[in-house]
Amino acid sequence: MSVPITKEGHDKIVEEVKHLKKVERPEIIAKIAEARSHGDLSENAEYHAAKERQSFIEGRIEYLDGVLADAEVIDVTKLSGNKVLFGATVVLLNIDDDKKVTYKLVGEPESDPKNGKISIACPIGRALIGKEKGDEVTIKIPSGSADYEILEVKYV
């Protein structure tokens, strides 16, 4: 099953994997070797912390390699139109309080709501898919629902 991801998101994951393999992995191997040289491993906190970090690094590499293997890279800059699809940057107006919010619809692995990147699978993403500039949409939020108007749809 392929997972859609933007070129930007794909490149970021590739860089993270490269960093983990070429920097983090060798550093943690050296720390484990150093901790081993201190003797008794059963009470060696340095050794146990390094092994735990190694486990995290290897798990992260495995996860990201899986993401890359299943990724379907989509170049958003080649898309256009007024319809909200994967990769769209959408400017919304909250009809109740006149506040504007901007979201970019991305794949699950690159979702980062704090930075305005939301997954196409999250409730907001699902509510926006297929809508067009000028449409009003009701989005379920933790406190109930909110009504928004789509002010702008762009692909950048």
C-alpha positions as CSV (number, residue, x, y, z in Angstrom):
1,M,0.0,0.0,0.0
2,S,1.6,3.3,-1.1
3,V,1.5,6.3,1.2
4,P,1.4,9.8,-0.3
5,I,4.2,12.1,0.7
6,T,5.4,15.4,-0.6
7,K,8.8,15.7,-2.2
8,E,9.8,18.1,0.7
9,G,8.7,15.5,3.3
10,H,10.4,12.7,1.4
11,D,13.7,14.6,1.3
12,K,13.5,15.5,5.0
13,I,13.0,11.8,5.9
14,V,15.9,10.8,3.6
15,E,18.1,13.3,5.4
16,E,17.1,12.1,8.8
17,V,17.9,8.4,7.9
18,K,21.2,9.5,6.5
19,H,22.0,11.4,9.7
20,L,20.9,8.5,11.9
21,K,23.0,6.0,9.9
22,K,26.2,8.1,9.4
23,V,26.3,10.2,12.6
24,E,24.1,8.8,15.4
25,R,24.7,5.1,14.9
26,P,28.5,5.4,14.9
27,E,28.4,7.7,17.9
28,I,26.3,5.3,20.0
29,I,28.4,2.3,19.0
30,A,31.5,4.2,20.3
31,K,29.6,5.1,23.6
32,I,28.7,1.5,24.1
33,A,32.2,0.3,23.5
34,E,33.5,3.0,26.0
35,A,30.9,2.0,28.6
36,R,31.8,-1.7,28.2
37,S,35.4,-0.8,29.0
38,H,34.4,0.4,32.4
39,G,33.8,-3.2,33.6
40,D,30.7,-4.7,35.3
41,L,27.8,-4.1,32.9
42,S,25.0,-5.0,35.4
43,E,25.4,-1.8,37.3
44,N,26.8,0.4,34.5
45,A,24.2,3.2,33.9
46,E,26.2,4.6,31.0
47,Y,26.0,1.2,29.2
48,H,22.3,0.8,29.8
49,A,21.5,4.4,28.6
50,A,23.6,3.9,25.5
51,K,21.9,0.6,24.7
52,E,18.5,2.2,25.2
53,R,19.5,5.0,22.8
54,Q,20.8,2.5,20.3
55,S,17.5,0.7,20.4
56,F,15.7,3.9,19.7
57,I,18.0,4.8,16.8
58,E,17.6,1.4,15.2
59,G,13.8,1.5,15.6
60,R,13.6,4.9,14.1
61,I,15.8,3.8,11.1
62,E,13.6,0.8,10.6
63,Y,10.4,2.9,10.8
64,L,11.7,5.6,8.4
65,D,13.0,3.0,5.9
66,G,9.5,1.4,5.9
67,V,8.0,4.9,5.2
68,L,10.4,5.4,2.3
69,A,9.7,2.0,0.9
70,D,5.9,2.6,0.9
71,A,6.1,6.3,-0.1
72,E,4.5,7.6,-3.3
73,V,6.3,11.0,-3.8
74,I,4.0,13.7,-5.2
75,D,5.5,16.9,-6.5
76,V,2.9,19.5,-5.3
77,T,4.4,22.2,-7.4
78,K,3.0,20.4,-10.5
79,L,-0.6,20.5,-9.1
80,S,-3.1,23.4,-9.5
81,G,-6.7,24.2,-9.2
82,N,-9.3,25.4,-6.7
83,K,-10.2,21.9,-5.4
84,V,-8.6,20.8,-2.1
85,L,-6.5,17.7,-2.7
86,F,-3.3,16.2,-1.2
87,G,-0.6,18.8,-1.1
88,A,-2.9,21.8,-1.1
89,T,-2.2,24.7,1.2
90,V,-5.6,25.9,2.4
91,V,-6.5,29.2,4.0
92,L,-9.6,29.0,6.1
93,L,-11.8,31.6,7.8
94,N,-13.5,30.6,11.1
95,I,-17.0,31.9,10.5
96,D,-17.7,32.3,14.2
97,D,-14.7,34.4,15.3
98,D,-13.2,35.7,11.9
99,K,-9.8,34.1,12.6
100,K,-7.8,32.8,9.7
101,V,-5.8,29.6,9.8
102,T,-3.6,28.0,7.1
103,Y,-3.0,24.3,6.7
104,K,-1.0,22.2,4.2
105,L,-2.5,18.7,3.6
106,V,0.3,16.2,3.7
107,G,0.8,12.4,4.3
108,E,0.7,10.9,7.7
109,P,4.5,10.5,8.1
110,E,5.2,14.2,7.6
111,S,2.2,15.6,9.6
112,D,3.2,18.4,11.9
113,P,0.2,20.3,13.2
114,K,2.2,22.8,15.2
115,N,3.7,23.9,11.9
116,G,0.5,23.9,9.9
117,K,1.0,20.5,8.2
118,I,-2.0,18.2,8.8
119,S,-2.5,14.7,7.6
120,I,-5.1,14.1,4.9
121,A,-6.4,11.3,7.2
122,C,-7.0,13.6,10.2
123,P,-10.6,14.9,10.8
124,I,-9.8,18.4,9.4
125,G,-8.0,16.9,6.4
126,R,-10.8,14.5,5.6
127,A,-13.4,17.3,5.9
128,L,-11.4,19.5,3.5
129,I,-10.6,17.0,0.7
130,G,-12.7,17.6,-2.4
131,K,-14.0,21.0,-1.3
132,E,-13.3,24.2,-3.3
133,K,-12.5,27.8,-2.7
134,G,-15.7,29.5,-1.4
135,D,-17.1,26.4,0.1
136,E,-18.2,26.3,3.7
137,V,-17.2,23.3,5.8
138,T,-18.1,22.1,9.3
139,I,-15.1,20.5,11.0
140,K,-15.4,18.4,14.1
141,I,-13.2,19.7,16.9
142,P,-12.7,18.5,20.5
143,S,-15.3,21.0,21.8
144,G,-17.9,20.1,19.2
145,S,-17.6,21.6,15.7
146,A,-16.6,24.8,13.9
147,D,-17.7,26.3,10.6
148,Y,-15.1,27.5,8.2
149,E,-15.1,29.1,4.7
150,I,-12.3,28.1,2.3
151,L,-10.7,31.4,1.3
152,E,-7.8,30.1,-0.8
153,V,-6.5,26.9,-2.2
154,K,-2.9,26.9,-3.5
155,Y,-0.3,24.4,-4.5
156,V,3.2,25.6,-3.6
